[in-house]
Amino acid sequence: MVYILIILVICNFSCISCQSGTVESRIHFKDEGPECYDANKKGTCVSAHRCLDVVRKLKDGEKPTICGYQGTEPMVCCTDCTLVDNISNLVVSSISGYLWKDGQKAWDKCLEYVDKLSYPCASTYSHYLSSVWEKDKECSMVQFVGVRRFASYNGQPAKRNEYPHMALLGYGDDQETAQWLCGGSVISDQFILTAAHCISTNLLGPVRFAALGILQRSDPVELWQVYKIGGIVPHPQYKSPIKYHDIALLKTENKIKFNENVLPACLFIEGRVGGSEQAKATGWGALGHKQTAADVLQVVDLQKFSDEECGSTYRPYRHLPQGYDSPTQMCYGDKGKLNMDTCEGDSGGPLQFQNSSLHCIHIVAGVTSFGDACGFAGGAGMYTRVSYYIPWIESVVWP
């Protein structure tokens, strides 16, 4: 194994924006306050929540210099050139650097996942804060430093943990004889995101099980982490067989235990991270039109189709009376000749991408809904647009 270290970025906290968070609204010129000294360097006595160097010191095992108290709240001698609103809303992660919580539940939960859970690629990133004394300004510039370690191996990288949020949904009264027909995405320790048309089948009834942590249907039983479904919440506006609002949440009877094979995905929220013209769809669906279901989890690279292209592909008919609905739906497919597409059995699974701000965490932008006959060049599948449903998802998952 060979490691190559590459410096990704160095940015200071007086910049307008760094990484994905907007810093301008959170950074202020140094306030006037009681003068103090920290290791012979002049500083200002402020609330510990306003000093970024406190974060650096605590992560480095150092103790901030206490210069007083405001009630029971400690004041620290802060030598930073700039102050922030509240460092309790700051997440400094080895994966993603620094990002700000902002009160949006789905976003804040995503940052908690980044901060607390061990995602597969975490060992390839190292981000930390450093403090550089600016002699001319007589203050410290807190900097963010990012390093990525590229590992070289012989052979192909393992893919077992590549999509640890994937769920395979089972139908029938008995786990041993269940039929596994739809996909889904783990988004919290008790909820799975899927398509509303996947909540029940005509012959087998409602979804009963969710299998997590597997790569193949034929994986040995000890790798199957199966949870019983205790609650089914389709979107209130979904009316089968109409295709609109094809999104649902499944609540497991027991809390999901996260490990290297099972980890939650984040949800795409407009304005938090950039969207993507390229995305990946994953599922254990059919390998082609009228073919058998895949044993190994399949991944397809898809391109975004414009609203005009979606509208011309999906015109009004009895199950889609208004045709393509841009606010709640989107379509992705293969614009080339490789016949890449989602297929029967992929329903409910995620359309996802990765972003430079969150690195190895998958961001779910869509839920596989329906399409024309799959596997034909130039075709596009229809996906439920997750960002439209964030308020509803939050009201159910994080009330």
C-alpha positions in Angstrom: 0.0 0.0 0.0 1.4 3.4 -1.0 0.0 6.7 0.5 0.2 9.9 -1.4 -0.6 13.0 0.6 -2.0 16.0 -1.2 -2.9 19.3 0.4 -6.5 20.1 -0.8 -7.2 23.5 0.6 -6.0 26.1 3.1 -8.5 28.8 3.9 -8.8 31.2 6.8 -11.9 32.1 8.6 -12.0 35.7 7.5 -12.8 34.6 4.0 -16.3 35.2 2.5 -16.9 31.5 2.1 -15.0 28.2 2.4 -16.2 24.7 1.7 -20.0 24.6 1.4 -21.0 26.8 4.3 -21.4 30.6 3.9 -19.1 32.2 6.4 -19.9 35.8 5.8 -22.9 35.9 8.1 -21.0 34.1 10.8 -17.7 36.0 10.9 -17.3 39.4 12.5 -14.5 41.8 13.0 -13.0 41.5 16.4 -15.2 43.0 19.0 -13.8 45.4 21.6 -13.8 43.9 25.0 -11.6 43.5 28.1 -8.0 43.0 27.2 -6.3 39.8 28.2 -3.2 37.8 27.4 -2.8 34.2 26.3 0.8 32.9 26.2 2.0 36.5 26.1 -0.2 37.3 23.2 -2.8 40.0 23.5 -6.4 39.0 23.1 -10.0 39.9 23.9 -12.0 38.3 26.7 -15.1 36.9 25.1 -17.6 34.1 25.4 -16.1 30.7 24.6 -18.8 30.2 22.0 -17.4 33.0 19.8 -13.8 31.9 19.6 -12.7 29.5 16.8 -9.3 28.8 18.4 -11.2 27.2 21.3 -12.2 24.4 18.8 -8.6 24.0 17.7 -7.3 23.9 21.2 -9.8 21.3 22.4 -9.2 19.1 19.4 -5.4 19.4 20.0 -5.8 18.6 23.7 -5.0 22.1 24.9 -6.9 24.1 27.5 -8.3 27.5 26.6 -7.2 30.4 28.8 -10.1 31.4 31.1 -10.3 35.1 31.7 -13.5 35.4 33.5 -17.2 34.4 33.7 -20.5 35.8 32.6 -22.8 34.2 35.1 -21.8 30.6 34.9 -20.5 30.8 31.3 -16.7 30.9 31.0 -15.0 33.7 29.1 -11.8 32.9 27.2 -8.9 35.0 26.1 -9.3 34.9 22.4 -6.5 36.0 20.1 -8.5 35.3 16.9 -8.5 38.2 14.4 -12.2 37.5 13.8 -15.0 36.1 16.0 -18.0 33.9 15.1 -21.6 33.8 16.2 -21.6 30.5 18.0 -19.1 27.6 17.6 -21.6 25.2 19.0 -23.2 25.3 15.5 -19.8 24.4 13.9 -18.9 20.8 12.9 -15.2 20.2 12.2 -14.9 16.8 10.6 -12.0 14.8 9.4 -14.1 14.0 6.3 -15.6 17.3 5.4 -13.6 20.0 7.1 -15.9 22.6 8.7 -19.6 23.0 8.1 -22.3 25.0 9.9 -25.5 23.8 11.4 -28.3 26.2 10.5 -31.5 24.8 12.1 -32.7 22.9 9.1 -33.3 19.4 10.6 -32.3 17.3 7.7 -29.1 19.3 7.1 -28.1 19.4 10.8 -28.7 15.6 11.1 -26.5 15.1 8.0 -23.7 17.0 9.8 -24.2 14.9 12.9 -23.6 11.8 10.7 -20.5 13.4 9.2 -19.2 14.2 12.7 -20.0 11.0 14.6 -20.1 8.1 12.2 -17.3 6.2 10.5 -17.9 6.3 6.8 -15.8 4.1 4.5 -13.6 6.8 3.0 -13.0 8.7 6.2 -9.5 7.3 6.5 -8.6 9.0 3.2 -9.2 12.5 4.5 -7.7 14.6 7.2 -8.9 18.1 8.0 -7.9 20.2 10.9 -7.6 23.7 12.2 -4.4 25.6 12.7 -3.6 29.0 14.2 -1.1 31.4 12.7 0.0 34.5 14.5 -0.2 37.6 12.3 2.5 40.0 13.6 1.3 43.0 11.8 -2.3 42.6 13.0 -1.3 41.3 16.4 -3.9 38.5 16.3 -4.2 34.9 15.3 -5.6 33.8 11.9 -7.4 30.4 12.4 -6.9 28.3 9.2 -8.6 25.2 7.9 -6.2 22.7 6.3 -7.4 19.7 4.3 -5.3 16.7 3.3 -6.4 13.8 1.2 -4.5 10.5 1.3 -4.8 8.5 -1.9 -4.1 4.8 -1.3 -2.8 2.7 -4.2 -3.6 -1.0 -4.2 -3.1 -3.9 -6.5 -6.3 -5.1 -8.0 -9.8 -3.5 -7.8 -11.1 -1.8 -4.7 -13.8 -3.6 -2.7 -17.3 -2.4 -3.2 -19.2 -4.0 -0.3 -19.4 -0.9 1.8 -19.7 1.5 -1.1 -23.5 2.2 -0.6 -24.1 1.4 3.1 -27.4 3.2 3.1 -29.0 0.7 0.7 -32.0 -1.3 1.8 -33.7 -4.2 0.1 -37.4 -4.5 1.0 -39.1 -7.8 1.6 -42.8 -8.8 1.3 -44.6 -11.8 2.9 -45.3 -13.0 6.4 -42.1 -15.0 6.8 -38.5 -13.6 6.4 -37.3 -17.0 5.1 -39.8 -17.0 2.2 -40.1 -13.3 1.7 -39.8 -11.8 -1.8 -37.4 -8.9 -2.0 -38.9 -6.6 -4.6 -38.0 -2.9 -3.9 -35.2 -0.7 -2.7 -34.8 2.1 -0.2 -32.4 4.4 1.6 -31.5 4.5 5.3 -31.8 8.1 6.3 -31.9 7.8 10.1 -31.6 5.2 12.9 -35.2 4.2 12.4 -36.4 5.4 9.0 -36.0 4.2 5.4 -36.9 6.4 2.4 -38.6 4.6 -0.5 -41.3 5.0 -3.2 -45.0 5.1 -2.2 -45.8 2.4 -4.7 -43.4 0.1 -2.9 -45.3 0.1 0.4 -47.6 -2.8 -0.7 -48.1 -5.5 -3.4 -51.4 -7.0 -4.6 -50.4 -10.6 -3.9 -48.1 -10.3 -0.8 -49.5 -7.3 1.0 -47.5 -4.6 2.8 -43.8 -4.4 3.0 -42.6 -6.4 6.1 -38.8 -6.4 6.2 -35.8 -4.3 5.3 -32.5 -6.1 4.7 -29.4 -3.9 5.3 -25.7 -4.3 5.0 -25.8 -6.7 2.0 -24.1 -6.5 -1.4 -25.6 -9.6 -2.9 -29.0 -11.3 -2.6 -26.9 -14.5 -2.2 -24.8 -13.1 0.7 -24.6 -15.6 3.6 -27.4 -15.1 6.2 -25.0 -13.7 8.8 -24.4 -10.6 6.6 -28.1 -9.9 6.3 -29.1 -7.3 8.9 -32.9 -7.6 8.7 -35.3 -5.2 10.4 -39.1 -5.6 10.7 -41.1 -2.7 9.4 -43.3 -1.3 12.2 -44.7 1.7 10.5 -45.6 2.8 6.9 -46.0 6.5 6.0 -46.9 7.2 2.4 -47.0 10.8 1.4 -50.5 12.1 2.1 -51.0 13.2 -1.5 -50.1 9.9 -3.1 -53.1 8.3 -4.7 -52.3 5.0 -6.5 -52.2 4.4 -9.4 -51.4 8.1 -10.1 -47.7 8.6 -10.3 -47.4 11.9 -8.4 -46.0 12.2 -4.9 -44.5 8.7 -5.2 -42.5 8.8 -1.9 -42.9 7.1 1.5 -41.1 6.5 4.8 -40.8 3.2 6.5 -40.2 3.0 10.3 -38.3 0.0 11.6 -39.6 -1.7 14.8 -36.1 -1.5 16.3 -33.5 1.2 16.0 -31.0 0.5 13.2 -27.5 -0.3 14.5 -24.9 1.6 12.4 -21.7 -0.1 11.5 -19.3 -0.3 8.5 -21.9 -2.0 6.4 -24.9 0.1 7.5 -24.8 3.9 7.5 -27.3 6.6 6.7 -27.3 8.8 3.6 -27.9 12.6 3.6 -30.8 14.2 1.8 -30.4 16.8 -0.9 -31.5 20.2 0.2 -31.6 23.2 -2.2 -28.9 25.7 -1.3 -26.9 23.6 1.1 -24.7 21.7 -1.5 -24.7 22.1 -5.2 -26.8 19.8 -7.4 -25.3 17.5 -10.0 -25.8 16.9 -13.7 -24.5 13.4 -13.1 -25.9 10.9 -10.6 -25.8 7.2 -9.7 -28.8 5.0 -9.3 -28.4 1.8 -7.3 -30.6 -1.3 -6.9 -31.0 -5.0 -7.2 -33.6 -4.7 -10.0 -33.7 -6.5 -13.4 -30.6 -6.5 -15.5 -32.6 -5.5 -18.5 -36.1 -5.3 -19.9 -37.9 -8.5 -18.9 -34.7 -10.0 -17.5 -34.1 -11.6 -14.1 -33.3 -9.6 -11.0 -29.7 -8.8 -10.2 -27.9 -10.8 -7.5 -25.2 -8.2 -6.9 -26.2 -4.5 -6.2 -26.0 -2.7 -9.5 -24.8 0.9 -10.0 -25.6 3.0 -13.1 -24.3 6.4 -14.0 -27.0 8.7 -15.3 -27.3 12.2 -16.7 -29.8 14.8 -15.9 -32.5 15.5 -18.5 -33.8 19.1 -18.9 -37.4 19.9 -17.9 -38.2 20.2 -21.6 -36.8 16.8 -22.3 -38.7 15.3 -19.4 -41.9 17.0 -20.5 -41.6 15.6 -24.1 -40.8 12.1 -22.8 -43.6 12.0 -20.2 -46.7 13.5 -21.7 -50.1 13.4 -19.9 -51.9 10.0 -19.7 -54.3 8.5 -17.2 -51.7 7.7 -14.6 -49.9 11.0 -15.1 -52.8 13.3 -15.9 -50.8 16.6 -15.9 -47.7 15.0 -17.5 -44.3 15.6 -16.0 -44.4 17.8 -12.9 -41.1 19.7 -12.5 -41.4 20.8 -8.9 -41.9 17.2 -7.6 -40.3 15.0 -10.3 -37.1 14.8 -12.3 -35.7 12.5 -14.9 -32.2 11.0 -15.4 -31.1 8.6 -17.9 -28.5 7.6 -20.5 -28.0 10.2 -23.3 -25.5 8.0 -25.0 -25.6 4.5 -26.4 -24.7 2.4 -23.4 -28.4 1.6 -22.4 -27.9 2.6 -18.8 -31.1 2.9 -16.8 -33.0 1.7 -13.8 -35.2 -1.3 -14.3 -38.0 -3.3 -12.7 -37.2 -4.0 -9.1 -35.1 -0.8 -8.7 -38.2 1.1 -7.5 -37.8 3.0 -4.2 -34.0 3.0 -4.5 -31.9 6.2 -4.4 -30.7 8.5 -7.1 -27.6 9.9 -5.5 -24.4 11.8 -5.9 -21.4 12.8 -3.9 -20.3 16.4 -3.2 -16.9 17.9 -2.5 -18.3 19.4 0.7 -19.5 16.1 2.2 -17.0 13.8 0.4 -17.8 10.1 0.9 -21.4 10.5 2.2 -24.0 9.9 -0.5 -26.6 12.6 -1.0 -30.0 11.3 -2.0 -31.6 13.6 -4.6 -34.3 11.3 -6.0 -36.3 8.2 -5.3 -36.7 5.8 -8.3 -40.3 6.0 -9.3 -41.2 4.6 -12.8 -40.2 4.7 -16.5 -40.7 3.4 -19.9 -39.3 0.1 -20.9 -35.8 0.1 -19.3 -32.4 -0.4 -20.9 -32.9 1.5 -24.2 -30.5 4.2 -25.4 -31.7 7.7 -24.8 -34.3 6.7 -22.3 -34.9 8.5 -19.0 -36.4 7.2 -15.8 -38.7 9.3 -13.6 -37.5 10.1 -10.0 -39.4 11.7 -7.2 -37.6 15.0 -6.3 -36.5 14.7 -2.7 -35.8 18.4 -2.1 -39.5 19.2 -2.6 -40.5 16.8 0.2 -37.9 17.9 2.9 -40.5 19.6 5.1 -42.7 16.5 5.1 -39.8 14.1 5.7 -38.5 16.3 8.6 -42.0 16.3 10.1 -42.1 12.5 10.2 -38.5 11.5 10.8 -37.3 14.4 13.1 -40.5 15.9 14.5 
